[in-house]
Amino acid sequence: MNTAAAEHPVRARLGLWPYDPDVAHLVLLDHHMVPDADDVERWLGDARASGARSVRTGALFAPSTAAFHEAGFETIDRLRLLELDLDDAERRRPEPTSLRLKRLRRSMLDDAARVDRQAFRAPWANDAAALADIMSATPQHRSRCIHLDGRLVAFAISGRAAAWGYIQRLAVDPAVQRRGIGRVLVGDAVSWMQRRQVARVLVNTAIDNEAALALYHSAGFDDRPDDLTILERALRA
């Protein structure tokens, strides 16, 4: 056994893929750690025991993919990774807006999941349980939503871990897109992170999501050279 690996195990969470209980959702809990073949085989065994017919990963950094590929996983999607450098940056304040941001409470997650489905569609939409997991994925988080005419139409979930910040999920109802709502939510998240001495902010989106890429570029994010990948492997009966 690798002693270093035993002392610092690669931690992962195995759950169900939103809206598809036959697919196990494997999420690494620390992207700085790189799994080995034993880690992946252990997770596959857990997925088989749960009755899943396949295992699909969360978004993986390139160094984490090797052991999965060796175990027969295939790439099913690529995500563009963007970064905003807040070191020594001028303090950012949210732009003036008539939109009112409210705290996204757990009691609102069913409504947020409805917006998520409208914005992302299957198989990439999150249900309420998945959104709750996102909210608890980092030591600190900020979740905000926007209502129009009494209906939740957009939300953002952001997190902080040490000096890193993450815009983990942002969804806007397609019926109200291109009104600056996403920009307001991004500005609020970045301002919150800067108040907490975050040095760099990461966000990812589909490589062909031109609207989201334009939004993040306009907010000062730059493309990183390392894309993220989502992998999947079928399980034998």
N, C-alpha and C positions, 0 to 999 in steps of 0.2 A: 504493500500500500504506500502511496505517496504521502509522506509525513506532512508536508506543507499543505497538501489538499485536505488531510484529515483535520489539521488545526484550523484551516480556513475554508470550510466547505462552501461550494457554490450553491447558493440557496435559490429555490424556484418555487413558484406557486402553480399548482395544477388545478384547474377548474373546468367549467364548461364554456364552450364558445357561445356567445350570446345568440339566442334563438335557434341553436342547433345542438341539442343534447348528445348527439352521436359524436361530436368533435370535442376532444380534450384541448383545453387552452393552456399552454405552458408559458409562463412568464418568468424570466430571470429577475430576481429581486435586487441584483447589484450588477450593473453592466460593466463594472471594472473587473469582475472575475470571469475567467474563461473556463467553461466546462470541459471535462475530458470524456473519453469513451464510457468510463464507469458511471459518470453522472448521467449521461444520456440514456444508458441502458437501464439505470434505476428508474428514471422518469418514465421510460417506455413500459416498464413492468407495472408501475403504478397506474398508467393509463389503461393497460390491458385489464387490470384488476377492476377498474371502474366500469368496464364494459364499452369503452369508446371504440369506434371503428377507425378513427384516425387521430393524429396529434398535430396541432397547428401551433406554432410558436408566436410569441409577441414579436415586436420589432427588435432585431438583433444587430449589434455592431459587428463589423467584419471579423474581428478576432474570435468572436464567440461561435461562428458558424462551422468551423472546421469539423468538430466532433459530430455535429448534426449531419453534415454531408456524408461523413464516413459511415454513419448509421442508416443511410438511405433516405434522408430528408431531401426534398427538392424545393427550390425557390418558387413561390407562387405570387410574390408581389415585392416591389421595391419602393422605398420611401426616400424622398429627398430630406436630408438633414440640414437645418439652418441654425446659425449661431449669432447671437447679439452680444457684443463685448461691452460690458458696463464699467470696466475698470477705468477710473479717472474720467468717466463721462460726466457731462453736465447733468445735474439732477433733472430727471424727466418728470413732467407733470401731465396728467391726463388733459387732453384737449377739451375746451369748453363744449358742452353738449346739453341738449334738452332731454336726452334720454336718461332715465333713472335706473341706476344699477341697484339690484337687491342681492342680498345673500342667497345663494342657492342652497336651500335646506334639503335635508334628506327626504322630507315629506313631499318635495317637488320633483323627485327623481323620475317618477313615472311620466310627468310632463316633459322633463328634459330628454328622456329616452324617446319620446314621440318626435321631438325636434331632431334628435340624433338620427333616427330612422329616415326622416325626410331629407336630411342633409347628406347622408352617406349611403343609404340603401344597403341591402344584403350583398355580400356577407360581412361588411365592415361596420355595420351599425352596432352600437352598444345598447344593452338593456339597462334597467335600473340597477340591477346587481353589479354589472360591470362598471357603471359610473360610480357606485359606492366604493368599489375596489380602487378606482383611480383616485378618489378623494383621500383614501387612506394610504396611498402608495409612498408618500414622502412624509418626513417628520413634521413639516408645516405645509399647509395648503390654503389657497384662497379660491373660493368658488362664487361666482357672480352670475346673475341672469338678468334678462331684460324682458319686460312685459309690454305688449301693445294691445290696447283695447281689452285689457284684463286677461290676456292669454300669453303664456310664456313662449317667446319666439327665438330666444338665443341664450347661450350660456358659455361660460369658460371655466375650466378647472385648471388651476396652476399650482405648482408645488415648489418647495425649496428644500434642498439637502446640502448642508454646509454652504460652500460658496457658489453652488450651481442652482440655477432656476430652470424650471420646465413648464412650458405651456403644454399641458398634457392632453387637453381636449377642448376644442372650440367648435361649436356648431351653431349655424344660423338657418332658420327656416327659409327655404328657397323663395318663398313668397315675399320675403322682406329683405332679400339680399341686395347688395349694391346701394345701400342707404347709409353706409358708414358704420353699421352696427358692429361688425367684426373689428374694425379699427378701434372703436371705443373700448371694446373688451380687451384687446391686446394692450392698448395704452394703460388701462387700469392695472393689468397684471404686471407689466413691466415697472410701473411706478411703485407698486407694492414690493416687488423684488428689490428694487434699488434702495428703498427705505430699510431693507433688511440686509444690506451690504452684499447682495449677490453680485458676483463678478461676471458671470457669463450665463446666458439664457439659451436653452436649446428648444427647438420645436421641429416636428417632422410632419410631412404631408405627402400625399401621393405625387409621384414625379410628374404626372400629367394634370395635376390640379392647378391650372393656370391662375384661377382667381385667388386661391389661397397663397400661392407663391408671390403674386403681385402684392397681396396684403402684407405679407411678412417682409418683403423687400422694401416696401414703402415705410415700414416701421423701423428700418435700419438693420434687419437681419441679412447676413451673408450666407451663401451656400457653402457648406463644408464639402471637402472632396470625398468623404466617406459616406456613401448611401447606406441606408439600413435595409435589411431584408426580412421577409416573413417566410418561414419554411413550413412544410407539411410532409407527413409520412403516413401512409395507410397502415393499419394493423391487421395482421392475419387473424382470421377467426380461430 
